Amino acid sequence: MDYATGRTHVLDLLPKGDVGAEIGVWQGGFTDRILAHARPWRLYAVDPWVLSTDPLHRDAWYGAASGVDMDAVYAGFVRDFDADIASGVLQVVREKSATALGRFEPGSLGFVYIDGDHTYDAVRRDLDLSLAACRVGGLICLDDHCPGKWWGDSILRAAAAFLQAHEDRCTVRFSGGAQLVIEVTMGPDGGKGRTIAERQG
Ligand SMILES: C[S@@+](CC[C@H](N)C(=O)[O-])C[C@H]1O[C@@H](n2cnc3c(N)ncnc32)[C@H](O)[C@@H]1O
């Protein structure tokens, strides 16, 4: 399956009219598609829009060497999505995911789409924090679940470690086209809630 088809499949799986978060937004290309497809009640767009000086990010879009003007990218995003921001559907969170995800009430999100810092520790942390933030039946979606140009096998390894650590609470719903979709099937207290399959009858 190619990348574009994989992403379309993720969009088809997202719960409709729900509350979700996109981690790593850039210019909003996928934000636009989430808004159009899932029609969320609220979507949090989380991105610090800053260049990183960490040597691990040397070859990333958001690495210092890229020379990108992140304030301009941010300004363009806010301009392009002004109507969604004004309506309250889109909430822009200009912070790193570790800060933003940690502030959500446990179980308050229906989905998270992770496409931020692609290093192992960051992806593992985003997955763990997303698990805490998502309700039972919610989806944790991970982009670039494939060997990468500069991130190597970090995302594959982080996802595998996460799934192993939480196999009692998580089930893989879809894997293909560099996308991984994980359903939260059990709460931290062992509460089952209702899974997506049960909610859809
Ligand atoms: C691959 S781009 C996102 C692309 C976007 N999801 C799309 O499909 O169009 C990665 C983004 O992650 C952001 N980013 C880097 N570190 C981050 C972090 N710690 N938390 C959230 N976003 C981060 C970067 O600023 C960059 O905009």
The ligand as an ORCA input file, in Angstrom:
! r2SCAN-3c Opt
* xyz 0 1
  C       6.562     16.080      9.212
  S       6.110     17.658      9.806
  C       4.361     17.490     10.082
  C       3.597     17.371      8.793
  C       2.098     17.428      8.934
  N       1.575     16.501      9.926
  C       1.502     17.106      7.573
  O       1.166     15.942      7.326
  O       1.415     18.018      6.754
  C       6.775     17.596     11.417
  C       6.368     18.753     12.302
  O       6.637     18.361     13.650
  C       6.948     19.500     14.375
  N       7.611     19.118     15.612
  C       8.929     18.902     15.855
  N       9.120     18.609     17.145
  C       7.901     18.601     17.733
  C       7.441     18.363     19.056
  N       8.286     18.068     20.059
  N       6.109     18.463     19.316
  C       5.236     18.755     18.317
  N       5.612     18.997     17.041
  C       6.932     18.912     16.755
  C       7.815     20.310     13.431
  O       7.830     21.683     13.793
  C       7.133     20.047     12.077
  O       6.236     21.087     11.758
*
